[in-house]
């Protein structure tokens, strides 16, 4: 992963492209960015209009609106924002009375900067609105509205000189209330939409980004299993929406157990998958991944039992303490690995990952401090989502860029490999052609030597015998001419077997053989039928094989001329079950008694030649009349 492509032809490994001082400076900037985000998030919201900064507060709330400050509850003047003492048994519910003058706005609205978490609102004893739901089931949690400013329209007909808003607030924590502003609707709707986006709708942006990226990275891993870093990052992307999804329901009560089992374990899986990714990405502690996941599985099971089986004798808060304790451990370990990675690789991609990690860890630590009692207030969990989305964007951008680099390098390697394969193929083809040419020349040379020797021992010897017969008078002129014709025919067969056209394929060789032999058969008074054109052109034979085939066929036809007393001869060539069949049939007198005896010495010579080329020769009387000579050859 540490390799980058500096040009289209070369791949280099960067050498300390970023100095340790530069890295430290940018990490410090990331920390300051996180602090700035926290500072901005904690700033009180401001809207144009008349602010209501104080109220009368009483813990608990009545079943119906209070008609005066002298009602059944004791009110205390408080400044807004105000959070009741969490130690009070009735701190989760509260009633606020807000006084304001009759506004002169055309379309008056009241903007509650923060309500935690649900409220019913009365204006002059008439219910004009409800934020979330107060009357919820015991198994539900109040809607999450504490980060979201809310707008309520004020009916002009209900406004009087002295106006009073009465709020009954219910919360999962304490029934806190922030400032309120009376304003013109057109003056606050833009700011309200902006805050609504950054505090709620921005979560949908993160979900819309994480889901397709999860599918993308898991698909990359599925087709490239050895790159397990894409698996872990895909799990991170897939788990995070389960944690964020319930936070988008700002005005809807959710089932407490289901929400807890959806959000808290998703934090656990997110942190574990992220530390696994950092281990694989840096290439260190990979052996520890299986043990970390085993511990995570045990904690997940114990936490599920803690939520689903409250009757178990477990201390209060133990489940969350163990869960978030382990999340804190793996998160800090992951941050340490990413920081070590940036100082090792010293490239921009590692720096971006480390900076995003610094941002999210800083915000997360601040979010945990209220839970630990270190600072007052409630955790602003929507802020940490900004940091998490930053991590997801940075990590996915880095991994997508590295995937693009890998694909680019792969294309370069493929092009280089294709070029080398092409060069090697061309070189091997040339060498193969040269080898084939040399082998052919060697075969031709060997065949010439063998045929010269055969001609010397065979044809030459026959000619010497003819000359001796003429000198002694044992051969007549007619016999001498006949013997010389046989010698000439044999020489022609030898030349035909060596010709380039004949050795190209068997069909062409049989055509040449027919040209040589057919005139002799016709001159002997025989009617001929040739059927040899159906042999495949792919069948090749060496010169020695062709010569032996020619001589077997020549011997068979010579026997027909001399001994068969035939009037017709047929020559067939065909392919039968990957074998070649050469068949010669005449209509003569046939074999008498012993076929070998009838064939004489010629049959033994034919058998010898057939055996030499791996063939099988058969000789028998035809079913009608004459003799059938068949030569079977393997088509290899």
Buried (B, 14 or more C-beta within 10 A) or exposed (E): BBEBBEEEEEBEEBEEEBEEEEBEEBBEEBBEBBBEBBEEBEEEBEBEBBBBEBBBBBBBBBEEBBEEEEBEBEBEEBEBBBBBEEEEEBBBBBBBBBEBEEBEBEEBBBBBBBBBBBBBBBBBEEEBBBBBBBEBEEEBBBBBBBBBBBBBEBEEEEBEEEBBBBBBBBBBBBBBBBBBBBBBBEBBBEBBEEBBEBBBEBBBEBBEBBBEBBEBBBEBBEEEEEBBBBBBBBBBBBBBBBBBBBBBBBBEBBBBBEBBBBBBBBBBBBBBBBBBBBBBBBEBBEEEBEEBBEEBEEBBEBBBEBBEEEEEEBEEEEBBEBBBEBBBBBBBBBBEBBBBBBBEBBBBBBBBBBBBBBBBBBBBBBBBEBBEEEEEEBBBBBBBBBBBBBBBBBBBBBBBBBBEBBEEBEEBEEEEEEEEEEEEEEEEEEEEEEEEEEEEEEBBEEBEEEBEEBBEEBBBEBBEBBEEBBEEEEBEEEEBEEBEEBBEBBBBBBBBBBBEEBBEBBBBBBBBBBEBBBEBBEEBEBEBEBEBEEBEEEBEBBBBBBBBBBBBBBBBBBBBBEBBEBEBBBBBBEEEEEBBBBBBBBBBBBBEEEBEEBBEEBBEBBBEBBEEBEBEBEBEBBEEBBBBBBBBBEBE
